Amino acid sequence: MAIVGSSVVVGKLVVARVPVFLVGGLRLAFACAVLVPLLLLVERGRPRLGRRDLALLGLQAFTGIFLFTTLLLSGLRLTSAAAAGIVTSTTPAVAGTLAVLLLRERLTRARAGGIALAVVGILAINVSAPAATPPAGPNAPLGNLLVFGAVVGEALFIICGRVAAARVAPLVAATTISVLGFLMFLPFAAREAVRFGLARISAWDWVALAYYGLVVTVLAFVLWARGLAVVPASTAAVFTAVLPLSAVLLSYAVLGEAFAWSHVLGAACVIGGIVLLAREPAGAA
């Protein structure tokens, strides 16, 4: 989760100089360059997927890769990395809400409390002082709204993943989703590459893009999957609270963003919501 939190800061840095779709396409190109050979090695060939599984993974690629990346990077152009990191950490609460609405899961007290705290957290970060130096962004409320749209996409990705997990192995799913996401970005990324010119991407931006693709997309997934294999899901859910802490601290340390008490309040509310969701009984669904 610390790595995932760092992705917000890296995205903020790169998207300031490189177009959004080009960033998304290059990030996935790096990820696919590792995941595809790894999958072929582990599976000893290309795995076969049924039409239903492929369609489900395609929906995950659209919501959790294409939509999430596009809205997140677009939002980071307008708001601070600290605020964006806190908003993205509301994903468990948003996923819980969608599970109630779409999967007809029961709305328990813990789930309702977690969702409520997440909403309060989002409201809190939108009351940052406009005179903060450096500024929160050219249009922080709109940026935060775009980032929240990315959260909804990620939450839909999780909902679909609950169905796909019972049918498709994690490495197969991760690789297929990355390849499909890359294909979705490809026409837009290619157009921006022609207009922008790859030669204009600096060496530091290439390093950041490689980090985004190899560390955030590949390594974080591997570490998360291995962690879930040895600890309960409730324990793993608590560790998602590291995401906003990582994003906020790195935004202050690396980007020099201004400290805001509203960020502290927002992060505290979101973390409290995650803890409530994690304490929910396993049979509460």
SERO-4910 file (N, C-alpha, C, O; in steps of 0.05 Angstrom, whole numbers):
BEGIN
 pado doro    nc1    nc2    nc3   cac1   cac2   cac3    cc1    cc2    cc3    oc1    oc2    oc3
  Met    A     16    -24      0      0      0      0     17     25      0      9     46    -11
  Ala    A     41     24     12     59     46     11     68     52    -18     70     75    -26
  Ile    A     72     30    -33     79     33    -62     56     45    -77     60     63    -94
  Val    A     31     36    -72      8     46    -86      4     76    -79     -3     92    -97
  Gly    A      9     84    -54      8    112    -47     28    129    -62     23    151    -69
  Ser    A     52    117    -67     72    132    -81     64    137   -110     75    155   -123
  Ser    A     47    120   -121     38    123   -149     24    150   -154     26    161   -176
  Val    A     11    160   -133     -3    186   -136     17    208   -140     13    226   -156
  Val    A     39    207   -124     60    228   -127     74    225   -153     79    245   -167
  Val    A     81    201   -161     94    196   -187     76    206   -210     85    219   -229
  Gly    A     50    199   -209     32    208   -229     30    238   -231     29    249   -253
  Lys    A     30    251   -208     29    280   -207     53    292   -221     51    312   -236
  Leu    A     77    281   -216    101    291   -228    101    287   -259    108    305   -274
  Val    A     94    263   -268     96    256   -296     75    271   -313     81    281   -334
  Val    A     50    272   -302     28    283   -318     31    313   -321     17    325   -338
  Ala    A     49    325   -306     54    354   -309     69    360   -335     69    382   -344
  Arg    A     82    339   -346     99    343   -370     91    325   -393     98    331   -416
  Val    A     77    303   -388     71    284   -409     40    281   -410     27    280   -389
  Pro    A     28    279   -434     -1    277   -437    -12    252   -423      2    232   -420
  Val    A    -37    254   -414    -49    233   -397    -50    206   -411    -41    186   -399
  Phe    A    -60    204   -435    -63    178   -448    -35    166   -455    -32    141   -454
  Leu    A    -16    183   -460     11    172   -466     23    161   -441     36    140   -442
  Val    A     19    174   -418     28    163   -393     15    136   -387     29    117   -380
  Gly    A    -11    134   -391    -25    109   -386    -16     87   -404    -12     64   -395
  Gly    A    -12     93   -430     -3     73   -449     25     63   -443     30     39   -444
  Leu    A     44     81   -437     72     73   -432     74     58   -406     90     39   -404
  Arg    A     59     66   -386     59     52   -360     51     23   -364     64      5   -354
  Leu    A     30     18   -380     21    -10   -385     39    -25   -403     42    -49   -401
  Ala    A     53    -11   -421     72    -24   -438     95    -36   -422    104    -58   -427
  Phe    A    104    -21   -402    125    -31   -383    114    -55   -368    128    -75   -365
  Ala    A     89    -53   -358     78    -75   -342     74   -100   -359     81   -122   -350
  Cys    A     64    -97   -384     60   -120   -401     86   -133   -409     88   -158   -413
  Ala    A    107   -118   -412    134   -129   -419    144   -148   -398    160   -166   -404
  Val    A    135   -146   -373    142   -164   -352    121   -186   -348    128   -210   -346
  Leu    A     96   -178   -347     74   -197   -341     70   -218   -362     66   -241   -356
  Val    A     71   -211   -388     66   -230   -409     87   -253   -410     79   -276   -409
  Pro    A    113   -247   -410    132   -269   -409    130   -285   -383    133   -309   -384
  Leu    A    124   -272   -361    121   -286   -335     98   -305   -336    100   -328   -327
  Leu    A     76   -296   -348     52   -314   -350     58   -338   -368     51   -360   -361
  Leu    A     71   -333   -391     77   -355   -409     96   -375   -397     94   -399   -402
  Leu    A    114   -365   -380    133   -383   -366    119   -399   -345    123   -424   -343
  Val    A    102   -386   -329     88   -401   -307     67   -420   -318     65   -442   -308
  Glu    A     52   -411   -337     30   -427   -348     39   -446   -370     24   -463   -380
  Arg    A     65   -443   -379     76   -459   -401     59   -457   -426     52   -477   -439
  Gly    A     53   -432   -433     37   -427   -457     14   -407   -450     11   -399   -427
  Arg    A     -1   -400   -471    -22   -381   -467    -47   -395   -455    -57   -415   -466
  Pro    A    -56   -385   -432    -80   -398   -420   -105   -392   -436   -107   -371   -449
  Arg    A   -124   -411   -435   -149   -407   -449   -170   -396   -431   -174   -405   -408
  Leu    A   -185   -376   -441   -206   -363   -426   -232   -365   -441   -233   -362   -466
  Gly    A   -254   -371   -427   -280   -372   -439   -290   -343   -445   -278   -324   -436
  Arg    A   -311   -341   -462   -321   -315   -470   -330   -299   -445   -326   -275   -444
  Arg    A   -343   -313   -427   -354   -299   -403   -331   -288   -386   -332   -265   -377
  Asp    A   -310   -304   -382   -287   -295   -367   -273   -272   -381   -264   -252   -368
  Leu    A   -270   -274   -407   -256   -253   -422   -272   -227   -421   -261   -205   -419
  Ala    A   -299   -229   -423   -316   -205   -421   -314   -192   -394   -313   -168   -391
  Leu    A   -313   -209   -373   -311   -199   -346   -284   -185   -341   -283   -163   -329
  Leu    A   -262   -197   -352   -236   -184   -350   -234   -159   -366   -220   -140   -359
  Gly    A   -249   -159   -389   -250   -135   -405   -263   -112   -391   -254    -89   -393
  Leu    A   -285   -118   -376   -298    -98   -360   -280    -87   -338   -280    -64   -332
  Gln    A   -265   -106   -326   -245    -97   -305   -224    -79   -317   -216    -59   -305
  Ala    A   -214    -86   -341   -194    -70   -354   -204    -42   -360   -189    -22   -357
  Phe    A   -229    -40   -368   -241    -14   -375   -245      3   -350   -237     27   -349
  Thr    A   -256     -9   -329   -262      7   -304   -237     11   -287   -233     34   -278
  Gly    A   -222    -10   -283   -200     -8   -264   -173      1   -276   -155      8   -261
  Ile    A   -171     -1   -302   -146      8   -315   -150     33   -332   -138     54   -326
  Phe    A   -167     31   -352   -171     54   -371   -184     77   -357   -174    100   -357
  Leu    A   -208     72   -345   -223     94   -333   -209    105   -308   -207    129   -305
  Phe    A   -199     86   -291   -185     95   -267   -161    112   -273   -158    134   -262
  Thr    A   -144    103   -291   -119    117   -297   -125    144   -310   -113    164   -303
  Thr    A   -144    145   -329   -150    169   -343   -161    191   -324   -153    214   -325
  Leu    A   -180    183   -307   -192    202   -289   -173    210   -267   -172    234   -259
  Leu    A   -157    191   -257   -137    198   -236   -117    218   -246   -111    238   -233
  Leu    A   -105    212   -269    -84    230   -280    -96    257   -288    -83    278   -284
  Ser    A   -120    257   -298   -133    283   -305   -139    299   -280   -135    323   -279
  Gly    A   -147    285   -259   -152    298   -233   -127    310   -221   -128    331   -209
  Leu    A   -105    295   -224    -79    304   -212    -69    329   -226    -52    343   -214
  Arg    A    -79    335   -249    -71    361   -262    -84    384   -248    -75    407   -250
  Leu    A   -106    379   -233   -122    401   -222   -121    402   -191   -127    423   -180
  Thr    A   -113    381   -178   -113    381   -149    -86    371   -138    -68    364   -154
  Ser    A    -83    372   -112    -57    364   -100    -55    333    -98    -76    319    -97
  Ala    A    -31    324    -96    -27    295    -93    -37    285    -66    -47    263    -63
  Ala    A    -34    303    -45    -43    295    -19    -73    291    -19    -83    271     -8
  Ala    A    -88    310    -30   -117    307    -32   -125    283    -48   -143    268    -41
  Ala    A   -112    279    -71   -118    256    -88   -113    230    -74   -129    211    -77
  Gly    A    -91    228    -58    -85    204    -44   -107    197    -24   -114    173    -21
  Ile    A   -117    217    -10   -138    212      9   -164    203     -5   -178    185      4
  Val    A   -171    216    -27   -195    209    -42   -193    180    -52   -213    165    -50
  Thr    A   -170    172    -63   -168    145    -73   -170    124    -51   -177    101    -57
  Ser    A   -163    131    -27   -164    112     -5   -193    106      4   -197     89     21
  Thr    A   -212    121     -7   -240    115      0   -251     91    -16   -274     84    -14
  Thr    A   -234     79    -32   -242     57    -49   -257     34    -34   -277     25    -44
  Pro    A   -247     25    -11   -261      4      4   -290     12     11   -308     -5      9
  Ala    A   -294     37     19   -321     46     26   -339     47      1   -362     40      2
  Val    A   -328     57    -21   -344     59    -46   -350     31    -56   -373     26    -65
  Ala    A   -331     13    -54   -336    -15    -62   -357    -28    -44   -374    -43    -54
  Gly    A   -357    -21    -18   -377    -31      0   -405    -21     -8   -424    -36     -6
  Thr    A   -406      4    -15   -432     16    -24   -442      2    -49   -466     -5    -50
  Leu    A   -425     -2    -69   -433    -15    -93   -440    -44    -89   -458    -55   -102
  Ala    A   -427    -57    -69   -434    -85    -63   -462    -86    -52   -477   -105    -58
  Val    A   -470    -66    -37   -498    -65    -26   -518    -61    -49   -539    -73    -50
  Leu    A   -511    -42    -67   -529    -34    -88   -531    -55   -111   -552    -60   -121
  Leu    A   -508    -66   -118   -507    -84   -142   -508   -113   -135   -520   -129   -149
  Leu    A   -495   -121   -113   -494   -149   -105   -514   -156    -84   -516   -179    -75
  Arg    A   -529   -136    -75   -550   -140    -54   -538   -150    -28   -551   -165    -13
  Glu    A   -513   -142    -22   -502   -149      4   -515   -132     26   -525   -111     21
  Arg    A   -515   -143     50   -529   -130     72   -514   -106     82   -489   -106     84
  Leu    A   -529    -84     88   -517    -60     98   -515    -62    128   -534    -55    143
  Thr    A   -491    -70    138   -487    -73    167   -480    -46    179   -475    -27    165
  Arg    A   -479    -45    206   -472    -21    220   -443    -13    213   -437     10    209
  Ala    A   -425    -33    213   -397    -28    208   -394    -17    179   -379      2    175
  Arg    A   -408    -28    160   -406    -19    133   -418      9    130   -406     25    116
  Ala    A   -440     14    142   -453     41    141   -434     61    154   -431     83    144
  Gly    A   -422     54    177   -404     73    190   -379     79    174   -370    101    173
  Gly    A   -368     58    161   -345     61    145   -351     79    121   -334     96    114
  Ile    A   -373     75    108   -381     92     85   -385    121     94   -377    139     80
  Ala    A   -398    125    117   -404    152    127   -378    166    132   -375    190    126
  Leu    A   -358    153    145   -333    166    151   -318    173    126   -304    193    124
  Ala    A   -319    156    106   -306    161     80   -318    186     67   -303    203     56
  Val    A   -344    189     69   -357    213     58   -348    238     72   -342    258     60
  Val    A   -347    237     99   -337    259    115   -308    266    108   -301    290    106
  Gly    A   -292    246    103   -264    250     95   -262    265     69   -245    283     67
  Ile    A   -278    258     49   -278    271     23   -287    300     27   -275    318     15
  Leu    A   -307    305     43   -317    332     47   -295    349     61   -292    373     55
  Ala    A   -280    336     79   -260    351     94   -238    362     77   -229    384     80
  Ile    A   -229    345     58   -206    354     41   -214    376     21   -197    388      9
  Asn    A   -240    380     17   -249    401     -1   -253    428     12   -263    446     -1
  Val    A   -245    430     37   -247    456     51   -219    467     57   -216    483     74
  Ser    A   -199    457     42   -172    467     45   -171    497     40   -186    508     24
  Ala    A   -154    511     55   -152    540     51   -143    547     23   -122    536     14
  Pro    A   -157    564      9   -150    570    -19   -123    586    -21   -111    587    -42
  Ala    A   -114    597      2    -90    613      1    -65    597      7    -43    608     10
  Ala    A    -68    570      9    -45    553     16    -23    556     -4    -28    560    -28
  Thr    A      2    554      5     25    557    -13     44    533    -10     53    528     13
  Pro    A     50    518    -31     39    521    -58     10    514    -59     -1    500    -42
  Pro    A     -5    524    -80    -34    521    -81    -41    492    -85    -26    475    -94
  Ala    A    -66    485    -76    -76    458    -78    -79    449   -107    -77    425   -113
  Gly    A    -82    468   -126    -85    462   -154   -101    483   -167   -115    498   -154
  Pro    A   -101    484   -194   -116    504   -208   -146    502   -205   -160    522   -207
  Asn    A   -156    478   -199   -185    474   -194   -188    449   -177   -196    428   -187
  Ala    A   -182    452   -151   -181    429   -133   -208    414   -131   -208    389   -132
  Pro    A   -231    428   -128   -256    413   -126   -262    396   -151   -270    373   -148
  Leu    A   -257    406   -175   -261    391   -199   -241    368   -200   -248    345   -208
  Gly    A   -216    373   -193   -196    352   -192   -203    330   -173   -200    306   -180
  Asn    A   -212    337   -149   -221    317   -130   -245    301   -140   -247    277   -135
  Leu    A   -263    314   -155   -286    300   -166   -277    280   -187   -287    258   -188
  Leu    A   -257    287   -204   -247    269   -224   -233    245   -210   -236    222   -219
  Val    A   -218    250   -189   -205    229   -175   -226    210   -162   -222    186   -162
  Phe    A   -247    222   -152   -268    205   -141   -282    188   -163   -289    165   -157
  Gly    A   -284    199   -187   -294    183   -209   -275    159   -214   -285    137   -221
  Ala    A   -249    164   -211   -230    142   -214   -234    121   -192   -232     97   -197
  Val    A   -241    130   -168   -247    112   -146   -271     94   -152   -271     70   -147
  Val    A   -292    106   -164   -316     91   -172   -308     69   -192   -317     47   -191
  Gly    A   -291     77   -211   -281     57   -231   -266     34   -217   -270     11   -225
  Glu    A   -249     41   -198   -234     20   -184   -252      3   -167   -248    -21   -164
  Ala    A   -273     15   -155   -292      0   -140   -308    -20   -157   -313    -43   -149
  Leu    A   -315    -11   -181   -328    -30   -200   -309    -52   -208   -317    -75   -211
  Phe    A   -284    -46   -211   -263    -65   -216   -262    -87   -194   -260   -111   -200
  Ile    A   -265    -78   -169   -264    -96   -146   -289   -114   -146   -287   -138   -141
  Ile    A   -312   -102   -152   -337   -117   -153   -335   -139   -174   -343   -162   -169
  Cys    A   -326   -132   -198   -322   -152   -219   -301   -173   -211   -304   -197   -217
  Gly    A   -281   -164   -196   -260   -182   -187   -270   -203   -168   -259   -225   -167
  Arg    A   -291   -197   -153   -302   -217   -135   -313   -241   -150   -311   -264   -141
  Val    A   -324   -235   -174   -334   -257   -190   -312   -271   -205   -311   -295   -207
  Ala    A   -293   -255   -216   -271   -266   -232   -252   -283   -215   -240   -303   -225
  Ala    A   -248   -276   -189   -229   -290   -172   -235   -319   -169   -217   -336   -166
  Ala    A   -260   -326   -170   -268   -354   -167   -264   -370   -193   -266   -395   -192
  Arg    A   -258   -356   -215   -257   -370   -241   -229   -368   -254   -222   -385   -270
  Val    A   -214   -347   -248   -189   -341   -262   -166   -338   -242   -170   -324   -222
  Ala    A   -143   -350   -247   -120   -348   -230   -110   -319   -229   -112   -305   -249
  Pro    A    -99   -310   -207    -91   -282   -204    -71   -272   -225    -75   -250   -236
  Leu    A    -51   -288   -232    -31   -279   -252    -44   -277   -279    -38   -259   -295
  Val    A    -61   -296   -286    -75   -296   -312    -93   -271   -313    -93   -257   -334
  Ala    A   -107   -265   -292   -125   -242   -291   -109   -216   -294   -116   -199   -309
  Ala    A    -87   -214   -278    -72   -189   -278    -59   -184   -306    -59   -161   -316
  Thr    A    -49   -205   -318    -37   -202   -345    -57   -195   -366    -53   -177   -382
  Thr    A    -79   -210   -366   -100   -205   -386   -112   -176   -383   -116   -163   -403
  Ile    A   -116   -168   -359   -127   -141   -354   -107   -120   -363   -115   -100   -375
  Ser    A    -82   -124   -358    -61   -105   -366    -59   -103   -397    -57    -81   -408
  Val    A    -60   -126   -410    -59   -127   -440    -83   -113   -451    -81    -96   -470
  Leu    A   -107   -119   -441   -131   -107   -452   -131    -77   -446   -140    -61   -463
  Gly    A   -122    -69   -422   -120    -41   -416   -101    -26   -434   -106     -4   -443
  Phe    A    -78    -39   -441    -59    -27   -459    -72    -23   -487    -68     -3   -499
  Leu    A    -87    -43   -496   -100    -41   -522   -120    -19   -523   -125     -6   -543
  Met    A   -134    -14   -500   -153      8   -498   -139     35   -499   -149     54   -512
  Phe    A   -116     37   -487   -101     62   -487    -87     67   -514    -82     90   -522
  Leu    A    -80     45   -528    -62     47   -551    -70     68   -572    -52     84   -579
  Pro    A    -95     69   -582   -100     89   -603    -97    117   -593    -88    135   -608
  Phe    A   -105    123   -568   -103    150   -557    -74    156   -551    -65    179   -556
  Ala    A    -59    137   -540    -31    141   -534    -15    145   -559      3    162   -560
  Ala    A    -21    130   -580     -6    133   -605    -11    160   -617      8    173   -628
  Arg    A    -35    170   -616    -41    197   -626    -26    218   -611    -15    237   -623
  Glu    A    -25    216   -584    -11    235   -568     19    233   -572     34    253   -571
  Ala    A     29    208   -577     58    204   -582     66    219   -607     88    231   -608
  Val    A     49    218   -628     56    232   -653     56    262   -649     73    276   -658
  Arg    A     35    272   -634     33    301   -630     54    311   -611     66    333   -615
  Phe    A     58    296   -589     76    306   -568    105    300   -574    123    316   -570
  Gly    A    110    275   -585    137    267   -591    151    254   -568    155    266   -547
  Leu    A    158    228   -572    171    213   -550    198    225   -543    208    222   -520
  Ala    A    211    239   -562    237    251   -556    235    273   -535    256    280   -523
  Arg    A    212    284   -530    208    305   -511    206    294   -482    207    309   -463
  Ile    A    204    268   -480    202    256   -453    230    254   -442    248    242   -454
  Ser    A    235    266   -419    261    268   -407    269    241   -395    252    223   -392
  Ala    A    295    238   -389    304    213   -377    291    208   -350    284    185   -344
  Trp    A    287    229   -334    274    226   -308    245    217   -311    235    201   -295
  Asp    A    231    227   -332    204    219   -337    203    189   -345    184    175   -338
  Trp    A    222    180   -361    224    152   -368    227    134   -344    216    113   -341
  Val    A    244    144   -325    248    129   -300    222    128   -284    215    107   -274
  Ala    A    208    150   -283    183    151   -269    162    133   -281    147    119   -267
  Leu    A    161    133   -308    142    115   -322    149     86   -318    130     70   -314
  Ala    A    174     79   -317    183     52   -312    175     44   -284    165     22   -279
  Tyr    A    179     62   -265    171     57   -237    141     53   -235    131     34   -222
  Tyr    A    125     70   -249     96     68   -250     87     41   -260     69     28   -250
  Gly    A    101     31   -282     92      6   -294    103    -18   -280     88    -38   -275
  Leu    A    129    -18   -272    142    -42   -261    138    -45   -231    132    -67   -221
  Val    A    140    -23   -217    138    -25   -187    109    -23   -178    100    -40   -163
  Val    A     95     -2   -187     68      3   -178     49    -18   -190     32    -29   -175
  Thr    A     51    -24   -215     32    -43   -228     39    -72   -223     22    -88   -218
  Val    A     65    -79   -226     73   -107   -224     80   -115   -196     68   -133   -184
  Leu    A    101   -102   -184    111   -109   -158     90   -107   -136     87   -124   -119
  Ala    A     75    -85   -136     54    -81   -116     33   -103   -117     23   -112    -97
  Phe    A     26   -111   -142      6   -133   -145     17   -159   -133      3   -173   -119
  Val    A     43   -165   -139     55   -190   -129     56   -190    -99     49   -210    -86
  Leu    A     65   -168    -87     67   -166    -58     39   -169    -45     36   -182    -24
  Trp    A     20   -155    -57     -8   -156    -46    -19   -184    -47    -31   -194    -28
  Ala    A    -15   -198    -70    -25   -225    -73    -12   -244    -54    -26   -261    -42
  Arg    A     14   -241    -50     28   -259    -31     20   -253     -2     18   -272     14
  Gly    A     15   -228      4      6   -221     30    -22   -233     37    -27   -243     59
  Leu    A    -40   -231     17    -67   -242     21    -66   -272     25    -85   -284     36
  Ala    A    -45   -285     15    -43   -314     18    -36   -323     46    -40   -346     54
  Val    A    -26   -304     63    -16   -312     90    -30   -297    112    -27   -304    136
  Val    A    -46   -276    106    -60   -261    127    -89   -260    120    -97   -261     97
  Pro    A   -107   -257    140   -136   -255    135   -142   -229    119   -127   -210    120
  Ala    A   -164   -230    105   -173   -208     89   -178   -183    106   -172   -161     97
  Ser    A   -188   -187    131   -193   -164    148   -167   -150    156   -167   -126    157
  Thr    A   -146   -165    160   -120   -154    166   -110   -138    142    -99   -116    145
  Ala    A   -112   -150    119   -103   -136     94   -119   -110     90   -107    -90     82
  Ala    A   -144   -110     96   -161    -86     93   -151    -63    110   -151    -40    102
  Val    A   -142    -70    135   -131    -49    153   -106    -36    140   -102    -12    143
  Phe    A    -90    -52    127    -65    -41    116    -70    -23     92    -52     -9     83
  Thr    A    -95    -22     81   -100     -3     60    -99     25     71    -98     45     55
  Ala    A   -100     28     97    -98     55    109    -71     67    105    -67     91    108
  Val    A    -51     50     98    -24     60     92    -24     78     67     -8     96     64
  Leu    A    -43     73     49    -44     87     23    -46    117     27    -28    132     17
  Pro    A    -66    128     41    -67    157     44    -44    168     60    -35    190     54
  Leu    A    -34    153     80    -11    163     95     13    166     77     28    186     78
  Ser    A     18    145     60     41    146     42     38    169     22     57    184     17
  Ala    A     14    172     11     10    193    -10     13    221      2     26    238    -10
  Val    A      2    225     26      4    251     39     33    258     47     42    280     41
  Leu    A     46    239     60     74    244     69     92    249     45    109    267     46
  Leu    A     89    233     24    107    236      1    100    262    -14    118    275    -25
  Ser    A     75    270    -14     68    296    -27     81    319    -13     89    339    -25
  Tyr    A     83    318     14     96    339     29    126    338     25    139    358     20
  Ala    A    138    313     26    167    310     25    178    314     -3    199    327     -6
  Val    A    165    302    -23    175    302    -51    166    327    -66    182    339    -80
  Leu    A    140    333    -64    129    354    -81    129    381    -66    124    402    -79
  Gly    A    134    381    -40    134    406    -25    106    418    -23    104    443    -20
  Glu    A     85    402    -23     58    413    -21     53    423      8     65    414     27
  Ala    A     36    443     10     30    456     35     15    437     54     -3    422     46
  Phe    A     23    438     80      9    423    101    -18    435    105    -22    459    105
  Ala    A    -38    417    107    -66    427    112    -79    409    133    -79    384    131
  Trp    A    -90    421    153   -104    406    174   -128    391    163   -136    370    173
  Ser    A   -140    402    141   -163    388    129   -154    361    118   -170    342    117
  His    A   -129    359    108   -118    334     99   -116    314    122   -122    290    119
  Val    A   -107    324    145   -104    306    168   -131    296    177   -135    272    182
  Leu    A   -151    314    178   -178    306    186   -190    286    166   -202    266    173
  Gly    A   -186    292    140   -197    274    119   -184    247    121   -198    227    119
  Ala    A   -158    246    124   -144    220    125   -153    205    150   -156    180    149
  Ala    A   -156    219    172   -165    205    197   -192    193    194   -197    170    203
  Cys    A   -211    207    181   -238    197    176   -237    172    158   -250    152    163
  Val    A   -221    174    137   -219    152    118   -207    127    131   -217    105    127
  Ile    A   -186    131    146   -173    109    160   -192     96    180   -194     72    183
  Gly    A   -207    113    195   -228    103    213   -248     86    198   -257     66    209
  Gly    A   -256     95    175   -276     80    159   -265     53    150   -279     33    151
  Ile    A   -239     53    142   -227     27    134   -226      8    157   -231    -16    154
  Val    A   -218     18    181   -217      1    205   -245    -11    211   -247    -34    218
  Leu    A   -266      6    209   -293     -4    214   -300    -26    194   -312    -46    201
  Leu    A   -294    -22    169   -300    -42    148   -284    -67    153   -294    -89    148
  Ala    A   -259    -64    163   -243    -88    168   -254   -105    191   -250   -129    192
  Arg    A   -267    -91    210   -277   -105    234   -304   -118    229   -315   -132    246
  Glu    A   -315   -114    205   -340   -126    198   -338   -157    198   -318   -168    187
  Pro    A   -357   -171    209   -356   -200    209   -355   -212    181   -367   -201    163
  Ala    A   -340   -234    178   -336   -246    151   -362   -254    139   -365   -255    115
  Gly    A   -382   -261    155   -407   -271    144   -428   -250    141   -451   -256    137
  Ala    A   -419   -224    142   -438   -202    141   -450   -198    114   -470   -183    111
  Ala    A   -438   -210     93   -448   -205     66   -475   -218     62   -486   -217     40
***
